[in-house]
Amino acid sequence: MPGRLQHKAALITGAGSGIGLESSLLFASEGANVLLIDVNVQAAEKVQKLIAERYPNVKSAAIKADVSKESDIKAAVDKAVELFGRLDVMFNNAGIMHPEDDNALNTEERIWDLTMNINLKGVWWGCKYAILAMRNNPTDASKGLHTGGSIINTASFVAIMGAATPQLAYTASKGAVLAMTRELAMVHAREGIRLNSICPGPLKTPLLMDFLNTTEKRERRMVHLPMGRFGEAIEIAQGALFLASDESSYITGTDFAVDGGLSSCY
Ligand code: NAD
């Protein structure tokens, strides 16, 4: 049976850990050629090695890139096109939650700027260069390949509802990702370029577990989780796979919640 991303090429940011790691493995298992980027290139290289072992029929590579730097993202997108001849899926997933991010009174400007540069500006650069590449995708109807593509931007449930443990810069950055994604989706819809946000709930990944670094903080967050558990990175990757694949061909501009019901509950 052909994979759900057969013949497609994908670029995944923050591919060395958590959601990016699981998405890289899942996309490759569904037939996509994948370029993995991470500021921690050793971590991305480990994931690439696993892909090469498990899925020898797909092409894969890992490179170092900092999503907050425009030149790094341009170079990464150029690399994907050079390696795979096209870019069908851009997963702008890399993000940080800084331990010193706090409420409006205590958050320092440098934490705000660092967070915005990675979580928001990094997504802008990723969208910009992916859109430029997707416009030029060669068409091969026999393989279901066309111009255009799917861009997925990782936001968060905190973009929809306030977090009880304050993280001002993070929450603001993720809210802006939703707004930016909706506008880009409208602007580029007629080019066949779909843009959607994915909004994960709280997950058992290093990002959140390092932030909620005491049992008390984790239990406080757990009270709000309808399913009574933190999510797994693979559960977000499965949502991203749907948005990346042609199964979501009529879906653009959404805030796709994969949060165990958190954003629907009181
Ligand atoms: P993670 O910390 O496990 O992985 C993030 C990866 O991004 C790491 O490999 C890190 O090296 C990389 N990275 C960080 N800064 C980078 C940069 N400037 N350039 C390139 N790579 C960089 O985190 P995760 O939980 O998998 O989070 C992935 C995304 O999901 C983030 O955008 C995060 O905000 C979002 N998210 C996470 C949760 C959660 O509970 N974990 C909830 C909602 C949203």
Residues whose N, C-alpha, C, O or C-beta is under 5 A from the ligand:
A	BS01	NAD	G14 G16 S17 G18 I19 G20 I37 D38 V39 N40 A65 D66 V67 S68 N93 A94 G95 I96 I118 T154 A155 S156 F157 P200 G201 P202 L203 T205 P206 L207 L208
